[in-house]
Amino acid sequence: MAGHPIGTEITISKGSYSVTVYPTEINDNFTNKLFTFTPAQSKANQSSGSKDSKIVDLLRVLQQIVITGRILTKAVKEDLKSIYTGGGVDGGAVTLTYDGDSYEGLLEKVNFTERPQDGPTTNNTDQARYIVAITFIIGVPF
């Protein structure tokens, strides 16, 4: 999913809020929490060398979608902050829609970087451009 051009849209929504992000990069990350342990050695068998570590795979897979992209106005930034802080509703998931597929989960992290306009505008407070980095974890909130 990495490297999609601007023009592809991602929609993030919760409650009455919905925002559009124009991605410059999308990373689909999977992490499997493995448990490892190394068996103990006794004095009597130390000369035979160390024992191999044991690995336990409980399939605790975490899927994250990490998005870097653009939002066009301060109003969109404020709506995304509202989604991040609960979307004005009690509980529930955030919905991320991308390439015709919808994912339920939560926003783990949102980072805004303000970029100045290329030229003067008549209303600077509502015309700022932002680069946004979003970490979205797919799953069922409880």
FIVOPA-596392 format. One record per residue: residue in one letter; x, z, y of N, C-alpha, C, O, CB in turn. Coordinates in steps of 0.02 Angstrom, whole numbers, plus 50000, padded with zeros to 5 digits. Atoms other than C-alpha are relative to their C-alpha. Glycine has a CB too. Layout:
<pts>
aXZYXZYXZYXZYXZY ...
</pts>
This chain:
<pts>
m500405000049940500005000050000500425000050063500144999450118499545005950000 a499584999449940501505001250119500054993450037500034988050007500695002549980 g499845005749960501784989550263499434995450020499564989650037500494996149966 h500565004249980500034982950302500024998750075500205003250113499345003349980 p499975001749929499914973950469499445003150039498925005050012499994992550008 i500544997849956498924979750618499444994949994499584988949987500255000850074 g500585004350011497184972550603499615002649941498995002149940500224992749988 t500334996550054496804981450440499765006650031500145009950066500495001249939 e500274993949970495674995850490499905005449948499725004049891499354998550036 i500164994150040495535013250418499505004050040499605005250100500645004249982 t500504995749968493995023650458500045006949970500055007749909499294997049993 i500004993050021494055042550450499385003250031499275002750092500665003750022 s500624997249974492415051950466499825006649968500005008149911499434995149990 k500284993750024491595068750450499475002150051499575001550111500555005649992 g500554998149955489945075250520499804994150042499704988650016500215006050045 s500215005449956489455064950671500604996250029500504991750071499585002850057 y499405003249973491265059550706500254994549953500244995249892500555005250011 s499705005550037492035043150651500524996750045500374995050102499464994949975 v499485003249960493685035650710500314994349960500304994349899500555005250020 t499655005750030494615019550677500735000550017500925001550075499704993250025 v499285000049992496485019350650500244993049980500024990349929500355005649957 y499705006650015497475002950655500705001349972501175002450009500034995450064 p499374997850031498865006250529500574995050008500474988950010499885001149926 t499395004050003500645000050539500365001349934500774997349913500475001750060 e499714998450065501115008450375499545004749962499265009549991500715003250007 i500424995850043500145016050230500405001449937500624996849903499314996549984 n499644998050060500985025850091499525003849955499185008549977500635004350017 d500434996750049500045030949934500475004049954500815001149912499564994849959 n499524995750036501005045849860499665004049945499105006449953500345004850049 f500234996050056500775054449693500535005149983501125003449978499834995649938 t499544994750019501565071149649499705003649939499115005649940500125005050059 n500224996450059501445079249477500395006549996501005006449989500104995649934 k499684993550002501815097849475500215001549929499795003049886499535005650028 l499734998550066502945100549325500285007149999500545009550050500554994949980 f499714993450009503455117549258500614999349955500564996449900499485005149971 t499395000450040505235118949195500275007049986500215011550027500534995650035 f499654993750015506165132849108500574998449952500534993749912499525005349970 t499425000750044507825134449020500025006049953500025011749975500674999550042 p499994994550048507855144648860500625004450010501165001950027499984997349928 a499454995249993508945160148866500514999049945500344997049889499745007249999 q499465000050049510625160448778500195007249984500195011550028500614995950027 s499754993450018511215175448682500764999549993501044994049989499685002649934 k499274999950008513025180748665500214996549936500734993249933500265007250001 a499835002650066512995175248483500004992349998500364989449958499525002749949 n500025007350004512585156948520500264996550063500114990650074499304997749985 q499745003149939513475153848686500514994649985500584989950024500315005350044 s499495005050016514855143948601499704993249982500064988249984500445002549942 s500315006450017513605130448549499794996150062499534990650056499405001249955 g500175003649938513335125848732499315001750025498925005349993500064992649990 s500654998449970511835126448845499454996249964499564991049933500004998250075 k500595003150030510095122248784499664995650051499704996950111499515005449972 d500385004449955509035108248857499435003850032499125008250002499744993949962 s500584997149965507755113248986499364997449968499344991849941500014998350076 k500665001950026505945112748931499564998250060499605001450113499675005849958 i500435002349946504665103449037499285000249975499124997749921500194992850023 v500714999650017502795107049035499634995850052499694996950113499745007449999 d500395004449956501645093649108499265001749992498955000149941500134992549984 l500724998250002499905100449148499574994950037498984996150049499905006950030 l500345005349963499435084449241499655002750063499075001150076499494996649955 r500244997649935499205093449407500234994950052500714996150089500265007350016 v499805005649957499295077049504499665000650068499065001550073499844993349966 l500244999949931499135077249692500094993050029500644990350026500385005450043 q499955006649968498745060849781499925000950075499445003850099499474995149972 q500004999849927499155059349966500034992850026500394988649999500595004250028 i499935006249964498865044550080500295001850068499995005650106499314996150006 v499674998649936500075045050227499964993750042500204988450022500755002349989 i500145005749957499575033650370500385000850066500365006150097499254999350013 t499735000449932500555028850524499644994150032499614988750004500794999150001 g500385005349968499555018850648499875001450073500185005850103499354998949965 r500174999549929498795017050820499275001750010498844999349974500174993650037 i500684999049974497265023850905500054998250074500574999050105499745007449989 l499955003349935496815016251071499825004350060500035002750115499574994150000 t500214996249941496035029651181500065007549988500115009949932499284998250018 k500004992750003496075047951221499375002649967499385007649932500075003050071 a500634998050032494255049051166500054999849924499795004249890499424995550024 v499905000550072494745043250991500445005749976500325008649923500314993149980 k499574994350016496135056250990499605006449996499685010349949500575000750052 e500414993950000494885069851034499525000249940499425005549911499605000550066 d500445000350059493675064050898500395001549936500145004949891499664993149995 l499594998750059495085064150769500195007449996500215010349942500634995750000 k499874992849999495545081850823499385003949978499445008949943500225002250071 s500634996750021493705086750800499914999449924499695004249892499404996950036 i500055000850073493715079550623500495004749966500325008049917500154992649979 y499494995650029495325089050586499805007350001499975011149955500664999150038 t500204993049993494555105350645499305001349973498995006349990500035002150072 g500634998650035492965103550540499444995250013498954995349976499785006650018 g500525005049987491935089650616499335002850021498834999350017499914995849941 g500634997049978490625101750681499535001749944498945003149957499674995550048 v500434998250057489975105250506500355005449959500965006149962499844993849956 d499724994850044490215119550382500224996849934499804994049898499495005749988 g499755002550063491325114250238499954992549993499814988950042499645003249943 g500065007150015491315097250156500644996250008501134998750037499484997150044 a499415004250001492535083250138500024995350059499514994150092500024995949935 v499895005549953493255070550257499994993649959500244993549903500685000950041 t500025006550034492935052450209500494995250033500474994350094499284997150000 l499535005049976494325039650225499804993449967499764993049906500755001949983 t500205006550026493805021450206500544995050017500744994250075499314997750029 y499455004749992495135008350179499924994349950499824995549890500685003549991 d500005005950042495084990750110499404999849953499454997849895500644999649960 g500625000050039493284992750049499915005949953499395006449921499984993849960 d500054994150043493635009049956499935006250043500235006750097500615000549953 s500074993649966493105026550009500305005549958500245005749897499255001550016 y499684994350033494065042449969499755006350033499675006650094500784999550004 e500194993449975493495060449987500605004649996500995004349949499405002949959 g499444995349999494735073950034500035003750066499535004750100500654996349987 l499904996349937495475083350181500624997550035501094995050004500065007649986 l499415001649960496685079950322500475006049997500285011550018499814998250074 e499514994650002498245090350292500385000550065500535006050089500494999049941 k499595000049940499195085050446499834994050043499714988550017500765000149983 v500105005449952498905074750603500505001150056500555006550084499264999850027 n499504999649947500285070950729499884994250049499844988450028500724999849971 f500115005049949499995061750894500634999150042500945004050061499405002050045 t499465001649953501345052950996499714995450053499464990050038500614996749963 e500285004049946500805046551165500504994750021501094996150031499815004550060 r499585005649978501485029451215499724997450066499124996250071500024994349947 p500245002649936501375023351395499774992849993500014989149951500545000650054 q500245006949998500435007351433500554995450025501014997650059499384999450045 d499525004949976501414991451465499934998750075500414996850108499924993549962 g500135001349929500614989751636499545005250029499285009449992499714992950011 p500444995149969499594999651760499284999149978499064993549963500044999650077 t500715000350017497795003951719499615003450056499905007050097499855003349931 t500414997049948496355009351828499805007149982499635011050026499384995950012 n500234993450021495935024751724500495002649947500355002149887499284999849972 n499484997850046497495032451645499775005349951500045005649896500595002650038 t500204994550044496575047351570499664997549937499675000949885499555004850036 d500365002450059495555036551450500314993749970500024990849925499284998750018 q499715006250024496735021851420500685001049966501024996149951500084995250056 a499364998850032498245030351342500004997349929499484997449895500175007550000 r499925002250069498885023051179500375005349963500835008449990500364993149995 y499694994850041499385034651038500224997049934499884992949904499515005849989 i499785001150068500405032850882499795006349962499925011849985500784998549994 v500244994350038499635043950749500284999849930500324994549899499235000249999 a499784999350069500335050250584499515004949966499425010549989500755002449995 i500524996150034499035056850462500185000849926500384996049893499304996550006 t499934998750072499235065150292499315001949974499035007049995500545005649986 f500674999050029497615064050191500095001549926500414997749890499554993750011 i499964998150071497465073050024499334998649967498815001049989500205007549992 i500615001750037496215065849902499825005649953500255008049915500084993449962 g500224994750044495185078949813499335002750023499045000250072500515005649997 v500654997049985493625089649816500125006850031500365011349997499565000649936 p499914993449969493655103949941499515005149972498955003449954499924999550076 f500474994750020492925120549889500135006250041499795011250032500085001749926 
</pts>
